[in-house]
Amino acid sequence: MATKVNKKELKQPDILQSQFAQVLSMLQRHRTRIVQAAVVLGVVVLLGCGWVLYEWSNSRAAAALYLKAEDETMRAALSAPSNREKTLATYAKIIDQYPRSSSAMLARYRLAGDAYDQGRLDRAIDHYNAFIKQAPADSPLVALAWNGLGCAYEAKGNLPQARQSFDRALSSKAGDGFSGMTHQNLARVFEAQNDPRQALTHYRMALERVADPALARLLKRKIALLN
């Protein structure tokens, strides 16, 4: 049976239509602000997309330069030493043009090692510190960089800083993989600081972790001398 609708109910406005009309009225009143907000949002989205594309493009370009430098490094090992300067210049270019890229990070590590080999210890220290600051904490290269930094400080005669760097190598996330080398480095520093007890401790810890028979024999001789 159909429900009878009275005149009062017929005259009542439909709730949905009333609310829709209110929304339209509000949109008309604030139309300029809404358009401005939409434009701003669109610009922000476009800038965000543009930045992502820019970083991606930079990473690709940096990687291409780094691969070129690595190729030049291999060629330099087999040909004229003059190629080394060209390779180093390419690494420097990567760092200058794409400083936040992973290729720049690796270039810093390469430049640090080269500077250490050439006896340019202050420059090696700067590059190692820059690499450590940029590299992921769980990268195995971080442990190696801390060891390289410690060796640079040791070569400068700054034994406290060398010891601190080697300690950081041990405590790094990938430090266990290089602990034999690091304990040997620490032992050498303690020996230079006239602390034979600590030197002996670290030489023994290094011996427990090395697999190279020649290095094991060297460590055994060191331990025998300190005993």
Buried (B, 14 or more C-beta within 10 A) or exposed (E): EEEEEEEEEEEEEEEEEEEEEEEEEEEEEEEEEEEEEEEEEEEEEEEEEEEEEEEEEBBEBBBEBBEBBBEBBEEBEEEEEEBBEBBBEBBBBBBEEBBEBBBBBBBBBBBBBBBBEEEBBEBBBBBBBBBBEBBEEEBBBBBBBBBBBBBBBBBBEBBEBBBBBBBBBBEBEBBEBBBBBBBBBBBBBBBBBEBBEBBBBBBBBBBEBBEEEEBBEBBEEBBEEBE
